[in-house]
Amino acid sequence: MADQETPEHTETPEAPTVRPKRVSHRGRSAAPSASSNKDEGSIPEFEAFGQLPRGVPPLSEYLDIWDVDMVKQRHEVNKQSHHTHLYASDHLIVRRAQQFQMKITFNRPYKPKEDKFAVEFVIGASPQYSKGTYIPVFPTEERQSTWRGQVIESNDNVVTMGITTAHDCIVGKYGMYVAVVTRYGIRRTRRDPNWDLYIIFNPWSPGDSVFLDDEEQREEYVMNELGIIYHGAYDDISERAWNYGQFEFGILDACLFIMDKADMPLTNRGDPVKISRKASAMLNSRDDEGVLVGNWSGDYIYGVAPTSWTGSVEILLNYASSGGLPVCYAQCWVYAAVFNTFLRCLGIPGRVVTNYFSAHDNDGNLKMDIILDDNGKVDRNRTKDSIWNYHCWNECYMTRPDLPEGFGGWQVVDATPQETSDGMYRCGPASVAAIKHGQVCYPFDASFVFAEVNSDVVFYRRDKEGTLQPVKVNTSHVGRMVLTKAVLHDGRKDITEQYKFPEGSPEERRVLEKAEEFGCQREKASVPEGDVTVEIAALEVQLGDDFELVLEFTNRSSQHRTVDIYISGSVVYYTGVPSAEVVLKTPTVKVDPQQSKHKKSVLVHSKDYQSELVEQGNLHFIATGKVKETGQIITAMRLINVHNPRLTVQVAGSPRVSEEMYVTVEFTNPFKFRLENVYVRLEGPGIMSIHTKQYSMIGPGTTISWTERFSPRRAGTTKLMASLDCAALRQVYGETEITIQP
């Protein structure tokens, strides 16, 4: 992987350019490649076995099809047994490798010994049996194809067919025909879009490559529309609710459109490895006009601020309805959340993961370099590497037949455009088991993810001649904690141990040695342990607060120590990139001997940092210094997550399906300055589509109250979630849980 993207980079839609006309396939292939689910082939209503000079003779003695019932209502057996009853679609949606039913009404009773018919399924513009894009299904055991068929019941003129698709069949939207064999040829039903059906992955079937053998996990990682995404700092974790909305109207078609837009061959669309890798490229717009435009600049005038989104539905529907115009804007958690919708909608178990202190800009090694001058002060001009305060990616669950046994299960995929992989901005799928065991040689991009959770922070002192000497190595800072939402409740699940062995354990040492064998470089210099240490105490800060930053020095020697310390506090983007330095203190601290501790406090005023704050309100403090008596360099770092005020969301009315209810969003501006061009968004999966409201100005101390009416569409427990966003105040959220009765 190469070609690093800096977080400040903003992807802006380019002006239309004149593109060369698509070259015909003539002379290269007999037909264009099948890479669109939307295109349809021409299927003849009558396919003669030979020449019929006088045309098609009367076929009254043969079966004629009067009607086809796809058994596609939500309460009927197909959608219930296939766990697709929540999809807002009038079409049949089934999961592969599992039987579904359809009822065919003929003009007379079906006679198995005399009548020959088949149910035909086609996908794409040029369906072929050998490509898996044309599949005939027969009702008798004597004749079967890759999909199995049987007559479940025959009652008068109605035949109930049971059809079981192949465990590895193409995922997508199929057309369906019923064909009857006559002496003169094959007679088919006319094209009827009402008979189309969708086939998706099946984590309930042991034969499917995404099989997940745990019902509670299937309920969470496939069926749950509500998510929690973690951000902030590892010791001061913040949460934001997200509406994945994988069952909402139009989302399944939008996911298929993404694969069409990528020109992904239909024949590859039965493989979750290929689909997830293709999607990791298509969810960003860097090189393929994908779904989301990344923007870390703070300027969102031409789109929606990443912190303003509350769900995936609007993003995916806008992308599909515009014919593939990238949606503005996204940062890592938006990419991960929309990717999660894509995975769950297609039936692939997926979850959003947050890695706290995630290494980036590492050039393929395991070192994050911080350069100090000869006095121990950070040289920001020469310190180029950045450690993201947190980074969100996805895990999807699948077998990996392309890897040795034991490396299936959870796989990392990441749509945030960071570095190129095989020439495109994408990452994964990379086996989590391979990452944990240092087997970074396996595809795809395992070495990059390994570095994100295992890099060392190395402090170098640069002398006057320009020589770099390592003075401290912090092996535990990066990959401090990896979190995801717990199964079937709103708690957190710490999955750090799935990515790495305990710090300092023999297993961890062996893993790092194994990674080195595959080319990962580490800092091997031995840095002697000093007798003076410094730590910065954790604290929780509300936006607008003055606070005290406390440094605690410990002297383990038997002599007095004097430390010249540099305390630098910077406003940083969540990517770790500094925006402005707001604190710089250079005290001299004297520490008594014999395990003596000494505290040094630094008062930080809100007026110093508030006007400089960028979105997500992070302050990064780094203390570096030099012990006069020994020349030892000491360092400490602390990220402080500045908390914003919250929205209040309240509901009223009878919580029943189709009953009228009301939701009220309230916010009070607690600051001494006014908020301008404020946008409020509100939505709730299954009960309320996206609503937005704009306020031109909210004065200091002013309260706004916005009430909307809605009628729940289905029963169950869900959430109403809201966000408030403006240039002066980002990332303000509120939510409320509600249980709707039938």
N, C-alpha and C positions, 0 to 999 in steps of 0.2 A: 504494500500500500504506500502511496506517496501523495504529493501535492496537497499539503496541509491547508485547510481553510482557517483563517483567523476569525475569531468570534465577532470582530467588528464588521466583518463583511456583510453587506446587505444584498440579497438577490432581488433585483428589480426586473420586472418584465421588459424584455427588449423590444425595440421598435420592430414592426413587421419587416421582414426581409424577403427578397425574391428568392425562392428556393427552386432548385432544378426539378423539372418534372420527373415524377416517379417513372423509372424505366420499366418497360413491359417485361413479363417473364418469358416472352417468346424466345425460342432458341436455347433457353436454359432449362425449362421444365415444361411438362405437358399441361400444367395448370398452376395458377397462383397458389402460393403456400396458404394453408388454412390457419389464419392467425386472428380471426374475428369470430366471436360468438354471435354477433349481431347479424352477420351476413347469412343468408339462407340460400340453399340450393334449390333447383327446380326439380321437384319430384312428380313424375307423370301419374295421372289418375289411372291410366291403363298402360301396361307395359306388355306389348304383344310378344309371343314366343317366336313368331315368324311373320312373314308377309300375310296381310289380310286384304286381298284385292277389293273385297266388297265391304270393307269396314268391319267394325266390331259387331258380331251377331248378337241376338238377344241372349241375355245371361240369366234369365228368370229361374233356371233350375239351380243356380248357385246361391250361396249365402250373399245377402246384401246387408249392409250395416245401416241401421236406422239411427242409433244414438250411442254415444260413449259418455259414461260417467266416470270422471277421474277421482271421485271420492275425495274431494279436496277441501271440504268445509272444515273449519277449525275443530269442531266437536267430533268429527268422524275419525275412523280408525287410523288412517294414514298419518295425518299430522300429529295425532296424539302419540302413536307408537314411535314415530320418528323424531319426537321432541321439536317439531317445527310449528307448533300451534301459535306461537307468539309472533311469527312473521306477519307483518301487515301486507299480505299479498293474496289476491284472488286465485293465484295459480297453485298447483300442487308443488310442494317442496318436500323432497325425501332425501334421506341419507343413504350413501352407497353401502353395498354388502348387507342389505336388510330388505326383506320382502315388503312390497306395497301392493295394494289392490286397485283394480279398475273393473268397471262393469260395462260390458258391450251388449247392446240390444240388437239382435239380428231380426230379419224378416220372418224367420221361422226357427224352431228348435235346432240347436247345434247337434250334428251327428258326427261323433269323433271318428268313426271308421270311414266316412265318406267325405266330410268337409275338411278342407285344409286352409288354415288362415294363420297369419302371423301379425304380431304387433311390432311395428318398426319405429325405432328411435334414431333421429338424425341430429347432428350438430355441425354447424359451419356451412360454408358455401359449396363444398365438393365432398359430400360424405362418402367414405370408403370403409368397407368392412375391415380391411387390413390395418387401417389407421385407428380403429376404434371410434370412428365418427359416424358409422352406420351400423346399427345393431338390430338384427331381426330376432324376435323372441317368439318361440313356438310353444304351443300348449301341451305337447306330448313329450314323454320321456325319451322316445325313440329319436327325436330330433331336437338337439339343444345347441345353443351358441354360447358366447362368452357370458351372456346373462341367462339365468334360468327362468323358465315359465311353467306354470301348471294351472289347470282348471280347478279352482277351489269349490265352485258350485255352479250347477247348470239348472236353471229354473225357468221352464217355459222357453221364452226367446232370449232370456238374459243369461249371459255367461260371466261369472266373476273370475277374473284372471289374477293369479298371484305372480308377481315379477320380482326377481332378486337380481339386482345389478352386481357387476363385478366389484371386487374389493379395491381394485386399482383403476376404475373407470374414470373418464374425464369428468371434471367438475365444471358445471355450467348449465346453460339453458338449452333444453332439447325440444325439438318438434316431434310430434307423435302421429303416426298413421296406422290404420288397420288395413291389412292387405289380405285379399282372398285369392287363392289359386284356382283358376278355371282351366278348361282345356285349351283355351285360346291365348291365355296370358294372365297377368296379375292385375286385379282390380283393387284400387286403393280409395280410401276416403279422401275427400278434398282437404286442403290445408285449412286448419282451424286453430287460430291462436289460443282459443280457450282450452285447448288440449295440451298446450306447452307445459313442460314441467322443469323444475330445477333439481339438480342432483348435487349434493354437497358432501363434504367429508363426514365421517361417522366415528366419533370417539367412543361410542357405545359398542362398536363391533370389534371383536378380537382380530378380525381379518384386515381391518383398515390400518394403514401405517400411522394414523394419529390416535390409535386406541389408548384410552386412559382408564386404567382399571381402578377407579375410585369414584363412586357416585357423587360424593360431596364436592370433590374437585371438579367433576364435570359440571355440576350446578354452578360453581363459581367461575371457572375458566372458559366455559362455553355459553352458559345460559344467563349469567348475570349481566345486566345492562348498566349497573351502577358501579363506578370505580372510585378509588381514592388514590391520588398521586401524591407522593411525599416529596417535599422540598425543604428549603431552609438549611440548617446545619445538623450534623449528626448528634450533637448534644442539645439541640433546640429545634426539634423536628416540627415542621409545619405540614398541613394537609390541605389539599383542594379536592372537592368532589368533581366527578366527571360523568357525563352521560355518554356512554359508548353508543347506545342506540342502534345496536346491530340488527334489531328486528323492525325498525321503523320503515315506513313505505319508501321504496326506491333505493334503499341502501344496498340490497343484494345486487340489483342491477348496476349500481355505481361501482361496486367491487369488481364485477365482471367487465365493466367498461374500462377500469384501470388496466386490466390484463390485455384487453383489446388495444388500448392506447399504446401499450408497450410492444405491440406486435408479437406477443407471446404465442408460439405455436400451440394449437389446441392439443396436440399430442403430448405436450409437456404439462398439461393442466390437471393431471391426475397425481402429480408428484408434489407433496408439500414442501420438499426441500427446494425444488425449482421455483415454486410459487412464492415462497417466503423470500427467497433471494431476489427474485424479480421485483417483488413488492418493496423490498428495502431500498431499491433504486427509484421506483416509481412514486413513492410517497414524498420524495423531495424533487424539486424542479431544477436542480443544478445542471443536468446534462440531458434531460429527456422530457422536458415539459411535464413533469410530474405534478402531484397534487398540491404541495405546499411550498411557498417561497419562504426561505429562512431570513430572519432579520434580527440582529443583535444590537442595532445602532441606537435604539431609543426613539427613532423617527418613524412613525407609523401612519403618516398623513394619508398615504395612498391605500390603506387597508385597515384591517382590524389588528389591534395590539395583541400579541400572543397571550398576555395575561388576561385578556377580556373574554376569550372563548370559555364556554362552559360545557361543550360537548362536540362530538364528531359529526353529527347529522348534517348541520348546516354546511360544514366544510365539504363533505362528500357530495351532497346534492348540488351545491354550487359548481363543483368541479365537473360533475357529469352533465348537468343541464347546459353548461357553457360550451360543451364539446371538448373539454380538456384544457380550459384556461386556468393556469395555476392560481391558487387562492393565497391571498396575502393576509397575515404573516404567521410564521411559526418559530418556536424554539423547541428545545429537545423534548419537553414533556408533551407538547402538542403533536409532534411527529409520533411519539410513542403511543399516545392515546388514540390517534386516528389509525395507526397501524394495528392496535389492539382490536379496534372495531372491525377492520378488514379481516383479521384472523378469525375472530369469533363468529362473524357473519358467515364465513365459508365453512365453519365447523372445525377449525383448527384450534385446540386449546391454547389460550394466550394470556399473558399477564404483563403488566407494566412493572419494571424494576427500577429502583433508584440506588445509584452507587454514590456514597458520600466521599468527597475528595477523590475525584476521578481524574486520572492523569491524561493529559493531552499534549500535543506538540512534542512527542517524545522521540520522533525520528527513528522509531523501531527499536529503541533501547529501553532499559528499565531504570533510567535516571531522569530526575527532574532537577535541573541545576539552578541554584541560587548563588549569585556571585556577590561576595563581600569585598569591600576595599581593605586596605592594610589595618585600618582601625576597627573593623568589624561592622561597618555600616553597609546596608544593602546598596549595591550598584545597580540601579534600575535600568540604566542604559544598556547594560550587558546581560541582565537577567531576562531571557526571552521565553523560557518555558512557563506554562500556566497550568495550574491545577484547578479544575472546575470545582466549585463548592459542592455541587452535586451534578449528576448526569443521569438522565432517564433513557432506558432502552427497553426492548421487549424480550420475553422468552416465549417460545412456542414449543409444543410437545409433539414429538414424532420419532419414528425409528430412523436410523441412519444406515441403510444398507450399503452406502458408499464408504463407511468407516468400519474399523474392526469392532467386534462384539463388545458391548459395554459402553459405547459412546452415543447411544440413543437417549431418549428422554428429553429433558429441557435443553433448548438450543437458543443462543443469543442471536437476535437480529436487531439491527439499529438503522433507522432511516435518517437520522440526523446527518447532514452532509459534512463529514469531517475530513476523511481522506478517501482516495480512490482505491477501489479493489477491482482488478481486471479491467481497468480503464473507466470505471463508473463510480460515482459517489454512492456507496452502499457498504453494508457490513453484515456478514453472516450468511447462512446460519452456522454458528460456531458452537460445538458441543460444550456444555457447562462441565461435564465430567472430564473432557479433555483439557479444559482450562485449569481445573483443579489439580490435575496430575501432571501438568507441564508438558502435555503432548501437543505442543503448539504447531506441529508440522501439518496437522490435519486441516482440511478445508472446513469452513471458509473463514479466514481472518482471525483465527484463534490467538495468534501472537499479539494482535492489536488489543483484543479484549483482555488478554493476560496482563499486558502492560497497564491497562486502565485500573486494574485492581492490585497490582503487585509492584509498581515502580517505587524506587527509593527517592526520598528528597535528600539531595546532596548539597551541602553548603561548602563553597570553595572560597578561600581567601586569595585575592589577587594582589601580588606584591608589586612594587614599583617597576619591576622589570617585565611585568605582564604574566608571570608564572602563576598557574592555578594550583593551589594546594588544598586537598579536601580536609576540612576541619571538623565536620560533623555529618553523620549519616543517620537520617530518620527513616527506619524501615517500616514503621507502622502507620504513618500519616495517610498514605494513599490507600484507597479501598477500605476506609475505616469501618464502614457498615454498608451492607446491601439489604435493602428492604423491599417488600412487596405487601400488598393487602392480604390479610388473613382470609382463610376460607370461610365463607358464609357469615362473616360478621365484620364489623368495621375496625377491628384491631389490626395491629401490624404483625408481620411475620419476618423475622430476621433470618435471611438465607445466606449470610456471609460464609458460613461453613460449607456451603455447596460450591463456593468459588475458590476457597483457599483453606489450607490447614492452619491451626493456631500459630500465631506469631512466635518464632523462635523454636518451634518443635522440630524434631529430627525429620518428620515428614515434609515440613515446609522447606528445609534445607535441601532435601533430595529433589523436590520439585523444582526449585530454582536451578539446581545443577542440571536437571534434565532440560529445562528451558534454554539454558546456556548452550547445551549441545546443539540446539536447533537455531542458534544465532542470536539469541537475546543477550545483550551486553549489560553488565552490572558494574558498579563501582566496587572494586575489590580492595582498595587501600584500607589499611587498618588504622582507625582513628582512635588514639588513646582516650580512655575515660577521664574526664576532668573532675576536679573536686568541688566545683561550683556549678550549680544548675539554676535555671530560672523557669518559672511557669507563669502563664497568664490565666487568672481565674475566670471561669465561665460566669455569665450573667445574662439576664433577660431584659431587653430594652424595648420600650414602646416608642413609636415614632413621636418626636417632640420632647423626649425626656433628656435631661442632663444625667450623666452617669459617671461613676468612678471606675476606672480601669485599675485593677490591682495586680501588681507583679510580686511574686513570692520567690525570694532568693534563698537557696540552701547552701551552706558551707560545710562540707564533710571533712575539711582538713583541720589541723591543730593550730593553724595560724590565721591571723586576720587577712581578709581579702578586700581589695578595692576594685570595683567594676565601673568602667565607663560604658554606659548603656545608651543605645539609640532606640527610641520608641517611635515607630512610624505607624500611623493609622491612615488607611486609604479607603475611600469609597470604591467598591469593586462591582463589576458585573458578576452575575452568578457563574460566569465562565472563568472567574479568577483574574480577569484582565482589569488592571487599575484604571479608574476614571479620574480621580483627583485625590491628592494627599491633603488630609484635613487636620492631622495631628503630627507634630514632630517635636519630641522632647529629648534632651540629652543630659539626664542627670548623672551624677556620680554617686554610687551606692557603696557604703562600707558594711561588710558582713562579718559578724563575730564568728570565732571558730567553734569546733565541736558540735556538729549537726545543728548549728544555729540557723534560725530562719529569720528573714528580714522582709517586711512588706513595704512596697513603694506604691503609692497611689497617684494616679494621674486623672485629673478632672477633665471630662470631655463635655463641652457645652453643645446644646442642640443647634445653636446658631452657627456653630462651626461646620456641622455636617449636613443639616437638613436641606439647605439650598443646593447642596452638591449631590444629594442622593440620586442614584439612578434606580430603575425599576428593581424590585425585589429587595431593596433596602439592605444591602450587605455592607458591613464594615470589616475590613481585614486589618488586624494589628500584628505587627512583627517586631519582636524585640531582639536585637543583636548587640553584643558587646564584647569587650576584651578585658580580661582580668590582668591588672597591671603587674602583679607579682609573678605570674606564670606565663603570660601571653596567651592563655587559653581563650578560645572563642566560645561564647555561649549564645544560644538561640531559643526562641519560643515563638509560637504562632497561635492566634486565636481568631476565629471567625465569629462575628456577632451578627445575628439575624434580627434586624429592626422590625418589630411587629406593627402592622397597620391596624386601624379600626376595622370593625366588621359590620356587615349588613344584618338587619333583622328581617327574617322572613316568617310570616304568620299566615295561617289558612283559616277559613271560616266556611260554614255550610255543611250539608250532609255528605259524608264521604262515601258515596255510592256511585256505581257506574251510571253514567248519563245524567246524574243529578248536577244541578248548578252549584258551583263552589266559587270562592273568592280567595285570592292570595294577595297579600300586601307586603311590599318591600319598603323598609324605612332605613334612612341613613341621616346621621347628624354630622356636620362638618366640625370637627373638634379643634381645627387650627385657626390661627390668627390671619390667615390669608384665604382668599376665595378660590374656589375650584371652577374652572371654565371648560366648556365643551365636554360635559360629563355624559358618558354612555352607560346605561344599565341594561343588562341582559338577564333573561329569566326563562327557564325551561324545566320540564319534568318528564322523564321517560314514561310513556304509556298514558300520561294524563294531560300534558300541555306541551304544545309545540313552542318553538323559540319565539319569544317576544322581546322587543327592544324599545327603549325610550331614551331620548336625549334631553339633557338640561343644559341650557346655555351658560348658567352660572349658579353655583351654590355658595352663598356668602358665609363668612365665619359665624359659627354657632347656629347656622340655619339647618332645619330638618326638612327632608323631602319624604313624601309618602306616595307610593304608586300602587294602585289596586287594579288587578286584572280579573276578569271572569273566565272560568273554564269549566269543562265537563269531562270527567275522567272517562277514558275509552275502555279501560279494562281493570279488573280487580287485582289486588296484591299490594305489597308494601313497596313504596318507591320514595323518591325525594323530589322536592322542588328546590332548585339551586339558582343562585343569582350572583352576578358579578357587577362591580362598579369600576369604571376605568376612565382616566383622563391623564393628560400629560404630566400633571403635578402629583398624581396619586395613582399608582398601579396596584393590582393584586389585592383588591378588596372583595371579600367573598361572604356569602351567607347561605344557609340551607336549612331545610326542615324536613323531617321524615313524616310520611303520611301513609296510612293503610286504607285502601279503598275496598269496600265490601261489594259483593256481586249485586 
